[in-house]
Amino acid sequence: MNSLISVLIKRGLLKEDLDYHLIRASMVVLFLFFGYQKWFEYEAQALIPYISNGPLISWMYPVFGIRGASWLLGVSEWSFALLLFLGFWHKRLGILGALGSCASFIGTVTIIPFMPDGWAASAGGFPAMAGNVAFLMKDVVLFAVSVYLLKQDVARASRSAPQSELVLEGASLKATQ
């Protein structure tokens, strides 16, 4: 085991920020691919059981229709991808991307309790996932990843901002409260 650990260390596994950059890049790719799907009819139809049962997103169909809701999600996901990508260089834009990512996954995770036939009755129901719930469970992890990126970007932005700027922003917040 020690030799395996040594090899991993020599190969750069402990390189500073490797995890942060891999996670950010993974989220960019994920939002690009999932956002791309939203432009097509097959995906708009596949989203019906999710959006229809989402307590935070079910309003989208009456407002935008089936295709419009799909397009809105596609634009949102590509916007989050762009902001997360720009976050490699501009942490404040990364913060916006991470906030959008958090909101996106809150929206999808809240569908889980409301998804019809989401728990396999043949296995005793909850917690035996079935169909669409099993697909949505990945979003629990993706929400945690989004929170991690948000935390990292806020910490990095606060370290790179001049102290006087942070003091002024803090003072203006206190003045408005």
N, C-alpha and C positions, 0 to 999 in steps of 0.2 A: 504494500500500500504506500509506503514511504517513497518508493521509486516512482510510482504513478504520480504522486503529488509533486515530486521533483520535476518530472517531465512536464507536467501541466504548468508549473511555475516558469520553467525555462521557455516554454512556448508562448508565454505572454498572457496567460489566463488572469494574472493579477495586475496586468497593466492598468494604470490609472484610467478611469472613465470607460473602460471597455464595455462594461454592462450598460452603462448609461447610453452610449452611442449605439449599441446593438438594439436596445429597447426602442430608442427613438427611431432608428432606421426601420425596424420591424413595424412600428405603428404607421409610419409613412406608407410603406408598401401595403399594409393591410387596408388603410383608408383609400388608397389609390385603386386597389382591386375591387373592394366592395363598392366604392363609389362608381366605378365603371359599369358594374352590373345594373345599377339603378336606371340607366338610360334605355333599357330594353324592356319590351312588353313581358317577356317571360319572368323577369324579376319583379316587375310591378304586380303581376298576378301572384307570384310566390309570397309577396309581402302581405297579402290580404289578411291571413290569419294572425299575423303579428301586429300589424297596425290596428286592425279591428279590435283586438283584445288588449291593447296597450293603454293603460289608464292615463298616461301622460302624452300619448301621441294619437289617440283615436280621433281627435278633432281635425286631423289633417285631411281625412276623406271628405267630410262635408265642405271644407274650405277649398281644397285643391283638386279633389277627385283622385282616382286611382293613379293615373299617370303623373299628375302634378305632384302628388305626395312623393312618389318615387323619385321624380326629378329633384324636388327640394332636398330629399335625403342625399342624392348624388352630389348636388352642389355643396351641401354641408360637409359631406365626407371629403370631397376634394379640397374644400377650404381648410379643413382641419389638417389634411395631409400637407398642404402648402405651408400652413403656419408651423406645424411640427418640423417640417424640413428647414424652414428659415430659422427655427429655434436652434439649429446647430451653431449659428453665428449671432443671432439676436435673441437673447433669452426672453425679452419681453414679448416678442412674437410667439416664442415657444410656450410662454404662459397662456396666451390666448388659445393656442392650439390644444394645450393640455386641458384647459377649461372646457373647450368644445368637446374634446374627447370624453371627459368626465360626464358631461351632460348627455352625450350620445349613449353611453353605456348605462347611465342611470335610467334613461328612457327605455332601453331594451331589457335590462334586468327586472324592471318593475312589471314587465309583461308576464314573467314566469308564473306568479300565483294565479293569474287570470286566464291562462292558456287552456282551452278545453282539451280534454283527453291528454293532458300533459303528464299524467302519472299512470303507470301501467297497472291496471286493475288486476290483471292476472298474476301480478307479483305483490299484491297487497296495497297498491297505490303508493302514496308518498312513503319513502323517498325514491322509489323505483321510477326513474325518468322514462318518458316515452316521447318519440317524435320531436316536435318543435321545442319542447323544454330542454331536451338533451342538447340541441343545437344552441340554445340561448345560454346554457351554463358557462360556455367559454367567456361570455361577456362579464361574468363575475371577476375572472382573472384580468380581463382587459380593463375593467374599471380600476382594479388595484394598480395596474401598470400605468394608467392615466394619472392616478393620484401620485405615484412615484415620480413621474415626469414633472408634474406640477410642483411638487415639493423641491425637486432638484433645480428647476428653472427659477423658482422664487428665491431659493438660497443663492444661486449663482448670480441672479440679477441684483440681489441686495449686496453681494460682495463686490460687484463691479460698479455699482452706483456710487457716486461721490457721497460722503457722509452728509454734506450740507443739503444735498437733494433729498435724502431720506428724512432728515430732520424737518425740512420744509414741508414734505408731503405729510409727515406725521402731524405737524402743527396744523396744517389745513384740514386734516381729518378731525382733529379735536375741535377746531373752530366751527365746523359744520355740525357737530353733534349737539 
